[in-house]
Every structure is written in C-alpha cells, then in structure tokens.
Amino acid sequence: MNEKIKTLQIIHLAICAGTIIAYYIIGDLSLETLHVPVIDTASIIYLAIPILAIVLSNILFKTQLKQIDPKLKLEYKMPIYQAASIMRWAVLEGAAFLILILKPDFILFGILILVYLIFLRPTTERIDNDLSNTNN
C-alpha cells in the first residue's frame, strides 16, 4: 500500500514542480508583478477561473469517490482514488496555466491555486479521511 501512496506522491510532486517551474520561467515573478490587479467588468472572468477550478475539482473528486464500493478493501479503492486525485490536480493545474497564459496580470491568483495544489499533497491520513468521509 505504501508504494501506491508513494507513486501518488511522486505524481503530485511532478505536477506541482512542473507548474512552479513554468511560473518561474514564463511568469517573470517579481515584487512588482505580485499585486492584486484592478478588477473591472472585462477582467472579472479571470477572477472566476480560480474559483471555478477549485469548485469543479472538488466536485469531480467527490463524485469519483462516491462511486467506490464501501465494502472493498483499501488496496482496491486506491486506483479509483488515484484517478480522482489526478483529475482534481489536472483541473487546478489547467486553471493555473490559463491564468498564466491568458492574463499574466492575475498571476497572484495563479499562485494561490498553486498553494492550494501543494496543500493537496496525498498522505496516508488524507487518503483514509477522504475514503472514509465519502462512504458514510
């Protein structure tokens, strides 16, 4: 079981590291670029991207977990959990790249998505908690 968790952690690390490297290279990060941008009616959609990404990723994740039969052993639940986690991370990564490419002025919101993505690191406790909460 530990090797499956390690595999999931490596996938998570690769997604986070790739996105962070892209932000470092493409984002041209400096103190001047890290500010809350002026939000007007034309740019409100770029503010909605992180919010929608977080909501959508959580909905997709929980929907996938609800399909797991609660009677299965943990080792049989892991492939579904892994797929659900990767789907969740992909939505967040995609939103971070959308912000970086479409509207670099909103890079701060992309960084907040990255922080949330890093926070979602899979651990044994988190996996047990996620699987036990969805099967009640």
Secondary structure, DSSP 8 states (H G I E B T S, - for coil): -HHHHHHHHHHHHHHHHHHHHHHHHHH---TTTSS-----TTTHHHHHHHHHHHHHHHHHHHHHHHTS-TTS-HHHHHHHHHHHHHHHHHHHHHHHHHHHHH-GGGHHHHHHHHHHHHHT---HHHHHHHHHHHT-
